[in-house]
């Protein structure tokens, strides 16, 4: 059983820092759902660290991990987890991102996160994209590090399900999406087009752009899209947060695509 002072634990702990993650191209997946999703992707897991309690609590995970499963002390596990209440299992994983062109090739529904900085929101966008059947998620501009532990945890495994591209400008992502044959729609509270079930644009292969939590999508970026789409507010709420807005838009597109395929 590895103690907190072990060199492997110390090395894993450094992955809580973005600079170290980027240099090593490794990150931490914290919690049983994230670890299970990581193990389902061949060759992406280097080690799985678990407490004795987690070893007995998650026998299927232990079996799936095989020789990668390493028991550690509770204090060692706490050292490599940023969770307030660690579940007792953390995996060291290789980066998953792919070149933008590969993510966009033959895609019907793409999410572009433009300057989305909150890791919880970024994880929610990954999860909503996964649930809606999106073909990929692009983290563009000054977006949060997708391998931030809070983002990984908030995605509840979806980071391992949906192809991801990172480190591109918003302008480059929009241009590449259009060149890949996608209609680019900007979610914009002041958009000239309302999100309605019969909106013809939704039936086409689409890349949705979602802006920053605080200031939304800058006008100059929104105007690069083929259309700016607003979500009608029927009640008294001032607006929707980016996670809720993205979920509505992505599901509207997913539903329209299925209807078009059935026609």
N, C-alpha and C positions, 0 to 999 in steps of 0.2 A: 504494500500500500504506500503510494508516494506521498511524502509530506510536503508542506508548503515550501520548504527550503530546497526541494529538488530542482535541478537545473531545467528539466522539462516543464515544470510548472512555472518557473520564472520566465522561461521563453514564451510560454503561452500567455502569460500575464501581459507581456509587452504588446500583444496584439490588441489590447484595449486602446492603444494609441493609433491614430490614423496613419501617421508617418511610417510606423513599423509595419502596419498592414500593407501599405502600398509597396514598401521595399520587399517584403517577403511574399507578397501576393497570397497571403493567408488571412483568415478571419475566424471568429468564434461564432458558433451556433449554439445558443443557450436554451435548454429546455427540451423535453421529450418530443414535442411535435416538430421542432426545428431539426433535431438530431435524426428523427425518423425520416424526414424528407431528405436530409443530406445523405443518409445511407442509401436511399433509393436511387441516387445519381452515381453511377459507377465511377470509381477512381477519384472522387472529390474529397474524401475524408482521410485525414492523416492519422488522427487519434481521437478516441472518445474517452474523456475523463469522467468518472462517476464515483459517487460515494457508495459505501457498503449498502446503505438503505436503498439507493437508487438501483443498485444491482439486483436486489430482491424485488423491488417494486416494478421494474421494467424488464422482465425476463426476455420478452420478444426483441427489445432493442439490443440487449446483451448478445442474443443469438445472432442477430443481423450484423452486429459489429465484429463478432468473432475475435480474432487476435488484436484488433484495434482497441478493444475495451480495456481500460486501465483503471484499477481502483485507486482512489486517492482519499486522503483524509478530508473531513468536513472543512477544515480551515484552508486546505489547498484548493478545494472546489470554490469556496467563497472568494479566493484570491483571483480567480479567472472568470468570475461571473459578476456582471454589473447589476444584476437583479437584486431587489430588496429582499426577496424571499426565494433564493435559488432552489430549483427543482431537483438539483443533485446530479445533473448530467450536462456536459458541455463538449462539443466536438470542435476540433481544429480542422478547418476546411480550406480547400484551394479556391481562389477567385473563380467566379462563374461568368463574368462579362464577356461579351463577344463583340466583334467589329460591327459597327452600325449597319453596314450593308447586308451582313448576314442576318441580322435581326429583322430587317425590312423585307428581305427577299420572300416573295410568295405570301406576304402577310395580308390579312383582311381587316385586322383591327389592332391598332397600335396606340399606346399611351405615351405621350411626351410630357415629362415633368419638367417645367421650366422654372428654375430657381426655387424649387420646393426645398426648404431648408430644415423643416422639423422632421426628425427621424421617425416619430410616431405617425405623422401624416404620410411620409414616404412609404412606410410599411403598409399603411392602410391602402394606398394607391396600388401597391403591388398585389395585395390581397384581393381588392376589388377587380383589378385587371385579370387576375387568375380566375376568379369566380365567373366573370363575364366571358371567359374564353378568349381573351386577347392573345395575340401572337407574340407580343413583346412589349417591353417597357424601356423607354429611353430617359435617362437622367441627364438633363442638359443644362448648360449654363452653370450658375453657381449653386447647383443642387447639392443636397446633403450626400455624404458618403454612403452609398447603398449598403456597405458592410459595417456601418455603425451598429454596435450590438443592439441598441434600442430599435433600429430599423429592422434588423434581422428578426428580432423577437416579435415586433408588431406585424410582420408579414405572415406569421404563424405557418412557416414552411413554404409560402408562395414564392419566395426568392429562388427556391430550388425548382420551381415548376415552370416559370415563365422566363424566356430568354431576355437578357438585360444588356443594354449598351450604356456606356458611361463616357464622361470626359469629352463631350462634344458641345459646341455652341448651339443655342436654340436655333439660330439662323441655319446652321449646317444641318440640323435635324429636320427642319421644315423642308429645306431644299431636297435632301435625300429622300424624304417620304414622298414628296411630289414626283421625283424622278422614278420612284419605285411603283408609281401608278396609284398612289393613295390620295384621296381628297383630304385636305387638311382643314379641320374645324377647330376653332378656338372657343373654349368655354369662356364666355364674357357676359357679365351681368348687364352690359349695355349693348349687347349684340342686336343686330338688325333682324335676325331670324330666331323665332321661338322654337324651343324643343317640343315638338308635338309628335304623336305616334305616326302620323301620315307624312312626316317630312321626308321628301324624296331623297334628299342628300344622305340620309341615314342608311339607305339601301346599298350604297357604294362602299368599296374598300376605303377605310377611314383611318386617319391618324388624328387623335384628339390631343389638343394642347391644354394643359392645366397650369395656371400660374402660381405665384408665390402666395402663401397663406395671408400675409399682411396687406400687400398692395395689388394682388392679382396679376394679370398679364399686362405688361406695358403696352400702350397703344401702338407703338411702332412694331412690336412683335405680333400683336393681334391682327394688324393689318396685312401681315404677310400670309395669313391663312386665306383659304378660299372663301370662308364664311365665318362670321362671328355669331355664335349661337348662345342665346340666353335661356335660362331655365325660368319659366313663369313662376312667380311667387303669388299664390292665391290667398295666403293668410297675411299676417302682420309682421312676419319675420323680415329683418332687413336683408338677409342674404343666407346662403348656405356655406358651410365650410368646404374646403377643397375636397375632402374625402367623400362627403355626401354628394357634392356636385359631380365628381368623377363617377361615382357609382351609378347615378341616374343616367348620365350621358353614355357610359359604356354599355349599360344594359339596354338602353334605347337602340343603340347601334346593333348590339347582338341580336335583339329581337327582330329588328328590321332585316338583318342579314338572313336569319332563318326563314322569315316570311318570303324574302326574295328567292331563296333556294327552293322553297316549296311551290312557287308559282310555275 
